[in-house]
Each structure stands twice: as C-alpha cells, then as structure tokens.
Amino acid sequence: MAYVTLYGKIDMLSVLFLVWTSSLSVVEACPSQCACADTTVNCTNLQLLTLPANIPTDTAVLDLSYNNISALPPDAFATLLSLTVLDLQHNNVSTVNETAFYRANVFTLSGLHTVDLSYNVLTSVPAVLQDGSLPGLLNINLQHNKITNILANAFFGVINNGLLSLDLSNNLIEEVHLEAFRGTAPVINGTLDMSFNRIRTFPVLSTLNSVITVNLEGNQITEVPEHALPNYEAFPFSVSYVYLQNNSIRLVHNNSFHPDMKVLYLHNNELRDFPGFELWRLTELENLTLNDNPWGCCDDLLEFVLYLQNNTHRLAFVNDTGFPGVECMDPLDLRGTDILSMNISHLAEDALCPISTAVTFGCDPVMAVVCIILAILKVTEK
C-alpha cells in the first residue's frame, strides 16, 4: 500500500510539473527576436517588414520603432486588449487599415492612449482616428510624414474624447478643411502642432476650446483673421500659447486672440503694422516677439508704439542683453530706428509721416488726450 501511495504522489507531482511548465511557456511567449519584460514587448530596430507574430495578448507597451513595416493590416492589434502605448516611429508605414485596432465593429482597445506613427510615409490621416474606435487615445504623433491635406472631421473620434497632444508638424500640409478640427471635450494643456508645413490660410480652430497651445511656426500663412482662435471669455479653456513665427503674415485683425493669452510669437513675418487695440486687450500677455518684421512707421502705429514702450516687460528675452529690436523699415529717415525708443512725435511730422495717416486709429480713454491733440493738428493742417 505504501508503494502505491508513493507512486501516486510521484505521478501527481509529474502532472503538476507539466501544468506549471505549460503555463510558464504561455506567460513567457515572445515574438522571435523581440525582447519581452512584464507587459512590454520591444521589437525595435530588427529590420521587420511586417508585424511580428505571437505578440502576447497582455502586452501593454509595444515598441516596433525603427523597422521597415509598411502596412497595418486588419485586426493587427485587435487581440491586444491591454495595449496602452504603440510605438511605430521610423518605419515605412503608408497604410493603416480601418479595422487595424478592432474586430467585427467591436471597439475593444479602450486603454490605448498613445500612438506614435512619426517618421513614416503616410499621405493622409488614418481614418481610424475619426470613427470612435479608440476612445482612450490622448497622444497622436504624425510628424514627419507626407500628409498633404486635413479633411473634414479627420480627428472627430479622438478630439471629442479629449486629446492632449496632436503632432502634425513637418508634413506637406497645404489645406486644412474648415471642419477639420471639431470637438467639445475640455482638456487641460492640450497641444496642436502643425509647424513646418505649407499652410497658407489660417486654419479654423475656433471650436478647439480644449487646446491650450497652437504651433503654426514655419508655414506660409499671410493673415490672422478675426476669431481665428477661441477668444470668448465664456470658453472654459483658451488658446494661451500661440506660435506664428517664420510665416508670411502681413495682417492681424482685431479680436483674433483670447484676452487671457500668455505667449504670442510673431517674429520673422511680413508685418508692417499691427492693431494696437488687439494688444491692449491681451491683458495676461507674458511673452511677445515682434522682431524681424518690416515695420512701416507711418502706418498708423501710434497705439502700437505706445503699447510697446509701456509694456517692454512683456517682450520675449532672447539673451542676457535684452530683447531683439523692433525696428522701422520705412520711411528711409526712420529706417533702423528702434520703435521701443523712438520719439512718438515722429509719427506726426509732415516731413516723415503725413499726419493724415497717423490719426485714423481708434482711441481708448487712456489715449484720449493724445488723440484730441493729433486730431486738432490734422484740422489745422487743412
């Protein structure tokens, strides 16, 4: 009887060992050549042409960067229900199937919050971003692709859910549909980056009351229209940081920005004048750049000049010596004159600036006395 009992114990131990090793093999399954640790699968820089097989279903972070993957096929990630971060930067992805992230219209990847498709060859925004199949998505990186246009509702599914970061910089974008960005979900510190593209017309962003930072540097924009950005005090969030440097902006309208704006970069554009009223209403402005513009110091700049001379603390510092000069381009007699130190009486001198062009601005209570004096001079001239 003792022999039988011992034999039974040995047999039971064998069974348990087989079960344990079997379960261990499932846990430790990892795609060939990849490295797996806990719920992170690292397949970076393996010269992969397609997605690897046997990705563990409990994968949370999947790094496929620096490969040669060209397409994301149907159901590519549909079984990875725990996926939170997908890194596909530096591949050759040109196609993202509409069902790459879900199967049979069942949206399952609710935990996926970051997708990096930067440095690929996409020519359009993946449709999966507008169908609502990725309800948890917060960060989308599409920089350095070959996207040329942003269609209507291109990001509807993710903007409505609340988006923290959308990077479209360094593409070939020329046109942005009037309804490209539609969304209502409030998000703190949201960022929209469309810098270094070929955009000529300021995109309609007035519905993005959830975005705090807008970067349009390095485009070909020529005009900032009225209500270009959310600028109503009633909006729960405002676009507070706007980067428009290195464009071809010639005109900025009144009521373009939110009164609570904090940073506005406009250096290296084609500005000859600027509505002084627009600056005076930006009462929370902390950082302003206006250098490297061909300022025409006879173009109704009185309020603008007075604002600059009384708000030098708001101008952006570039080094320990101070801020870059905001200089007149014309007339010739004033060329090179630093607007910050110029005598405002120059704006009313017949020989340099005809008085008729210097008093056509609107006057607020603070400027009333100056306005009246200049108006009298104009009448006397007649």
C-alpha positions as CSV (number, residue, x, y, z in Angstrom):
1,M,0.0,0.0,0.0
2,A,2.9,2.3,0.8
3,Y,4.4,1.7,-2.6
4,V,1.1,2.6,-4.3
5,T,0.8,5.8,-2.2
6,L,4.3,6.8,-3.1
7,Y,3.7,6.0,-6.8
8,G,0.6,8.1,-6.7
9,K,2.4,11.0,-5.2
10,I,5.2,10.8,-7.8
11,D,2.6,10.7,-10.6
12,M,0.8,13.7,-9.1
13,L,4.0,15.7,-8.9
14,S,4.7,14.9,-12.6
15,V,1.3,16.2,-13.6
16,L,1.7,19.4,-11.5
17,F,5.1,20.0,-13.1
18,L,3.7,19.6,-16.6
19,V,0.9,22.0,-15.8
20,W,3.3,24.6,-14.3
21,T,5.8,24.4,-17.3
22,S,2.9,24.7,-19.7
23,S,1.5,27.8,-18.1
24,L,5.0,29.2,-17.9
25,S,5.5,28.8,-21.6
26,V,2.3,30.8,-22.2
27,V,3.4,33.6,-20.0
28,E,6.9,33.8,-21.5
29,A,5.8,33.6,-25.1
30,C,7.5,36.3,-27.1
31,P,7.9,37.1,-30.8
32,S,11.0,35.9,-32.4
33,Q,14.0,38.3,-31.9
34,C,11.9,40.6,-29.7
35,A,12.6,41.2,-26.0
36,C,9.8,40.9,-23.5
37,A,9.7,42.1,-20.0
38,D,6.5,42.0,-17.9
39,T,3.9,43.6,-20.3
40,T,6.4,45.4,-22.5
41,V,7.4,44.0,-25.9
42,N,10.4,45.5,-27.5
43,C,10.9,44.8,-31.2
44,T,12.8,47.9,-32.2
45,N,15.5,48.0,-34.9
46,L,15.0,44.4,-36.2
47,Q,14.5,45.3,-39.9
48,L,11.0,43.8,-39.7
49,L,9.0,44.1,-42.9
50,T,5.7,43.0,-41.3
51,L,4.2,42.9,-37.8
52,P,5.7,40.1,-35.7
53,A,3.6,37.0,-34.9
54,N,2.7,35.8,-31.4
55,I,2.6,39.1,-29.6
56,P,1.4,38.3,-26.0
57,T,-2.2,39.3,-25.5
58,D,-1.5,41.0,-22.3
59,T,1.0,43.4,-23.9
60,A,0.7,47.0,-22.6
61,V,3.6,48.6,-24.4
62,L,4.5,47.6,-27.9
63,D,7.7,49.1,-29.4
64,L,8.0,48.5,-33.2
65,S,10.1,51.5,-33.9
66,Y,13.0,51.7,-36.4
67,N,11.9,48.8,-38.7
68,N,10.6,48.6,-42.3
69,I,7.0,47.8,-41.6
70,S,4.8,49.2,-44.5
71,A,1.2,48.4,-43.5
72,L,-1.0,47.8,-40.5
73,P,-3.5,45.1,-41.7
74,P,-7.0,44.3,-40.5
75,D,-7.1,43.1,-36.9
76,A,-3.4,43.9,-36.5
77,F,-3.8,44.8,-32.8
78,A,-7.4,43.6,-32.2
79,T,-6.4,41.0,-29.6
80,L,-4.2,43.2,-27.6
81,L,-6.9,44.3,-25.1
82,S,-4.4,45.7,-22.6
83,L,-2.4,47.8,-25.1
84,T,-1.7,51.4,-23.8
85,V,1.3,52.5,-25.9
86,L,2.0,51.7,-29.6
87,D,5.3,53.0,-31.0
88,L,5.7,52.7,-34.8
89,Q,8.0,55.7,-35.4
90,H,10.7,55.4,-38.1
91,N,9.1,52.8,-40.3
92,N,7.7,52.9,-43.8
93,V,4.0,52.7,-42.9
94,S,1.9,54.0,-45.7
95,T,-1.4,52.2,-45.0
96,V,-3.4,51.8,-41.8
97,N,-6.4,49.6,-42.3
98,E,-9.7,50.9,-40.8
99,T,-10.0,47.7,-38.7
100,A,-6.4,47.5,-37.5
101,F,-7.5,48.2,-34.0
102,Y,-10.8,46.4,-33.6
103,R,-12.6,43.3,-34.9
104,A,-16.2,42.9,-36.2
105,N,-17.0,46.5,-35.2
106,V,-16.4,45.7,-31.6
107,F,-14.3,48.5,-30.1
108,T,-12.0,46.9,-27.5
109,L,-8.8,48.9,-27.2
110,S,-10.2,51.5,-24.8
111,G,-6.9,51.7,-22.9
112,L,-4.7,52.7,-25.8
113,H,-3.7,56.3,-25.0
114,T,-0.5,56.9,-27.2
115,V,0.1,56.1,-30.8
116,D,3.4,57.2,-32.4
117,L,3.4,57.0,-36.2
118,S,6.0,59.7,-36.8
119,Y,8.7,59.4,-39.5
120,N,6.6,57.2,-41.8
121,V,5.2,57.8,-45.3
122,L,1.5,58.4,-44.6
123,T,-0.1,60.7,-47.2
124,S,-3.4,61.1,-45.2
125,V,-4.7,61.0,-41.7
126,P,-5.7,57.4,-40.8
127,A,-9.4,57.0,-40.9
128,V,-9.3,55.1,-37.6
129,L,-8.9,58.4,-35.8
130,Q,-12.4,59.6,-36.7
131,D,-14.6,56.5,-36.2
132,G,-14.5,56.4,-32.4
133,S,-12.8,53.0,-32.1
134,L,-10.0,54.4,-29.9
135,P,-11.9,56.2,-27.1
136,G,-8.9,56.4,-24.8
137,L,-6.5,58.0,-27.2
138,L,-4.7,61.1,-25.8
139,N,-1.5,61.4,-27.7
140,I,-1.1,61.1,-31.5
141,N,2.2,61.7,-33.2
142,L,2.1,62.0,-37.0
143,Q,5.1,64.3,-37.5
144,H,7.5,63.8,-40.4
145,N,5.1,62.0,-42.8
146,K,3.8,63.1,-46.2
147,I,0.3,64.2,-45.3
148,T,-0.9,66.9,-47.7
149,N,-4.5,67.7,-46.6
150,I,-6.5,67.5,-43.4
151,L,-10.1,66.5,-44.4
152,A,-13.3,67.3,-42.5
153,N,-13.7,65.6,-39.2
154,A,-10.3,64.0,-39.6
155,F,-9.9,63.7,-35.8
156,F,-13.5,63.7,-34.8
157,G,-13.4,60.4,-32.9
158,V,-10.4,61.4,-30.7
159,I,-11.0,65.2,-30.3
160,N,-14.5,64.5,-28.9
161,N,-13.0,62.2,-26.4
162,G,-10.4,64.7,-25.3
163,L,-6.9,65.0,-26.8
164,L,-3.7,66.1,-25.0
165,S,-1.3,66.1,-27.9
166,L,-1.7,66.1,-31.7
167,D,1.5,66.5,-33.6
168,L,1.3,67.1,-37.4
169,S,4.5,69.0,-37.8
170,N,6.9,68.6,-40.7
171,N,4.4,67.2,-43.2
172,L,3.4,68.6,-46.6
173,I,0.0,70.0,-45.4
174,E,-1.3,72.7,-47.7
175,E,-5.0,72.7,-47.0
176,V,-6.9,72.3,-43.8
177,H,-10.7,71.8,-44.1
178,L,-13.0,74.2,-42.4
179,E,-14.3,71.4,-40.2
180,A,-11.0,69.5,-39.8
181,F,-11.0,70.2,-36.0
182,R,-14.3,69.8,-34.4
183,G,-14.6,68.8,-30.7
184,T,-16.1,69.8,-27.4
185,A,-14.3,67.8,-24.7
186,P,-12.3,70.0,-22.4
187,V,-8.6,69.0,-22.0
188,I,-6.0,70.8,-19.9
189,N,-2.7,71.6,-21.6
190,G,-3.8,70.2,-25.0
191,T,-1.3,70.9,-27.8
192,L,-1.8,71.1,-31.5
193,D,1.4,71.3,-33.5
194,M,1.2,71.9,-37.3
195,S,4.5,73.7,-37.6
196,F,6.7,73.5,-40.7
197,N,4.1,72.6,-43.3
198,R,2.8,74.6,-46.3
199,I,-0.3,76.0,-44.9
200,R,-1.3,79.4,-46.5
201,T,-4.7,80.0,-44.9
202,F,-5.0,80.2,-41.2
203,P,-6.9,77.0,-40.2
204,V,-10.3,77.3,-38.5
205,L,-9.5,76.5,-34.9
206,S,-12.3,78.4,-33.2
207,T,-14.1,75.2,-32.0
208,L,-11.0,73.9,-30.2
209,N,-11.8,75.2,-26.8
210,S,-9.8,72.3,-25.3
211,V,-6.5,73.3,-26.8
212,I,-4.0,75.4,-24.9
213,T,-1.0,75.5,-27.3
214,V,-1.2,76.0,-31.0
215,N,2.1,75.9,-33.0
216,L,1.9,77.1,-36.7
217,E,5.5,78.1,-37.0
218,G,7.2,77.8,-40.4
219,N,4.2,77.8,-42.7
220,Q,3.1,80.3,-45.4
221,I,0.2,82.0,-43.6
222,T,-0.4,85.5,-44.7
223,E,-3.3,86.7,-42.5
224,V,-4.6,86.1,-39.0
225,P,-8.4,86.6,-39.3
226,E,-10.9,87.8,-36.7
227,H,-11.9,85.0,-34.3
228,A,-9.1,82.8,-35.7
229,L,-8.8,81.2,-32.3
230,P,-11.2,80.6,-29.4
231,N,-11.4,84.1,-27.9
232,Y,-14.5,84.3,-25.9
233,E,-14.3,84.8,-22.2
234,A,-17.1,82.2,-21.7
235,F,-14.9,79.4,-23.1
236,P,-13.7,77.1,-20.2
237,F,-10.2,76.9,-21.7
238,S,-8.4,79.3,-24.0
239,V,-5.6,79.1,-26.5
240,S,-2.9,80.7,-24.4
241,Y,0.3,79.9,-26.3
242,V,0.4,80.7,-30.0
243,Y,3.5,80.3,-32.2
244,L,3.2,82.1,-35.5
245,Q,6.8,83.0,-36.2
246,N,8.5,82.3,-39.5
247,N,5.4,82.8,-41.7
248,S,4.5,85.5,-44.2
249,I,1.9,87.2,-42.1
250,R,1.0,90.7,-43.3
251,L,-2.2,91.3,-41.5
252,V,-3.6,90.6,-38.0
253,H,-7.2,91.5,-37.3
254,N,-8.7,92.7,-34.1
255,N,-10.3,90.0,-31.9
256,S,-8.1,87.3,-33.2
257,F,-6.9,86.0,-29.8
258,H,-8.2,85.3,-26.4
259,P,-7.8,88.1,-23.8
260,D,-6.1,85.6,-21.4
261,M,-3.4,84.7,-23.9
262,K,0.0,84.4,-22.3
263,V,2.5,83.8,-25.2
264,L,2.4,85.2,-28.8
265,Y,5.3,84.7,-31.2
266,L,5.1,86.8,-34.4
267,H,8.7,87.4,-35.2
268,N,10.1,87.0,-38.8
269,N,6.9,87.7,-40.7
270,E,5.9,90.5,-43.1
271,L,4.1,92.7,-40.7
272,R,4.1,96.5,-41.4
273,D,1.5,97.4,-38.8
274,F,-0.5,95.9,-36.0
275,P,-3.8,96.8,-34.4
276,G,-2.8,98.4,-31.2
277,F,-6.2,97.7,-29.7
278,E,-5.6,93.9,-30.1
279,L,-2.5,94.1,-28.0
280,W,-4.1,96.3,-25.3
281,R,-6.9,93.7,-24.8
282,L,-4.4,90.9,-24.2
283,T,-4.1,91.8,-20.5
284,E,-2.5,88.5,-19.4
285,L,0.2,88.5,-22.1
286,E,3.6,87.5,-20.7
287,N,5.8,86.9,-23.7
288,L,5.6,88.7,-27.1
289,T,8.0,88.6,-30.1
290,L,7.7,91.1,-32.9
291,N,11.3,91.5,-34.2
292,D,12.3,90.9,-37.8
293,N,9.2,92.4,-39.4
294,P,9.3,95.3,-42.0
295,W,7.5,97.8,-39.7
296,G,6.2,100.8,-41.6
297,C,6.5,103.6,-39.1
298,C,4.0,105.8,-41.0
299,D,1.2,103.2,-40.9
300,D,-1.0,104.2,-38.0
301,L,1.4,102.8,-35.4
302,L,0.8,105.2,-32.6
303,E,-1.2,102.9,-30.3
304,F,1.1,100.0,-31.2
305,V,4.2,102.1,-30.4
306,L,2.7,103.3,-27.1
307,Y,1.9,99.8,-26.2
308,L,5.4,98.5,-26.8
309,Q,7.0,101.4,-25.0
310,N,4.8,100.8,-22.0
311,N,5.0,97.0,-22.0
312,T,8.6,96.2,-22.6
313,H,8.4,93.6,-19.7
314,R,6.2,91.5,-22.0
315,L,8.7,91.3,-24.8
316,A,10.5,88.0,-25.1
317,F,14.1,88.0,-23.9
318,V,16.5,86.1,-26.2
319,N,19.7,86.5,-24.1
320,D,21.1,88.4,-21.2
321,T,21.5,91.6,-23.2
322,G,17.7,92.0,-23.7
323,F,15.3,91.5,-26.5
324,P,15.8,91.8,-30.3
325,G,14.9,95.2,-31.7
326,V,11.6,96.1,-33.2
327,E,12.8,98.4,-36.0
328,C,11.3,100.7,-38.6
329,M,11.8,99.6,-42.2
330,D,10.5,102.9,-43.7
331,P,10.4,105.8,-44.2
332,L,14.1,106.0,-45.1
333,D,14.6,108.7,-42.4
334,L,13.5,106.3,-39.7
335,R,14.9,103.0,-41.1
336,G,16.7,101.1,-38.4
337,T,15.0,103.2,-35.6
338,D,14.1,101.0,-32.7
339,I,10.4,101.5,-32.1
340,L,11.0,101.0,-28.4
341,S,13.0,104.2,-28.1
342,M,11.6,106.3,-30.9
343,N,10.0,109.7,-30.2
344,I,6.3,109.3,-30.9
345,S,6.2,112.8,-32.3
346,H,7.8,111.4,-35.4
347,L,4.5,109.8,-36.2
348,A,3.0,113.3,-36.7
349,E,5.8,115.0,-38.6
350,D,4.8,116.1,-42.1
351,A,8.3,115.6,-43.5
352,L,8.5,111.9,-42.3
353,C,4.9,110.7,-41.8
354,P,1.9,112.6,-43.1
355,I,-0.4,113.4,-40.2
356,S,-3.4,112.1,-42.2
357,T,-2.1,108.5,-41.8
358,A,-1.3,108.9,-38.1
359,V,-4.7,109.7,-36.6
360,T,-7.0,107.1,-38.2
361,F,-6.8,104.7,-35.2
362,G,-9.4,104.2,-32.6
363,C,-8.9,105.9,-29.2
364,D,-9.5,104.4,-25.8
365,P,-9.9,106.6,-22.7
366,V,-6.2,106.4,-21.8
367,M,-5.2,107.7,-25.3
368,A,-8.0,110.4,-25.5
369,V,-5.7,113.4,-24.9
370,V,-3.2,112.3,-27.5
371,C,-5.9,111.6,-30.0
372,I,-7.5,115.0,-29.5
373,I,-4.2,116.8,-30.0
374,L,-3.5,114.9,-33.1
375,A,-7.0,115.5,-34.4
376,I,-6.6,119.3,-33.9
377,L,-3.3,119.3,-35.7
378,K,-5.0,117.5,-38.6
379,V,-7.8,120.0,-38.8
380,T,-5.3,122.9,-38.6
381,E,-3.3,121.4,-41.5
382,K,-6.5,121.5,-43.6
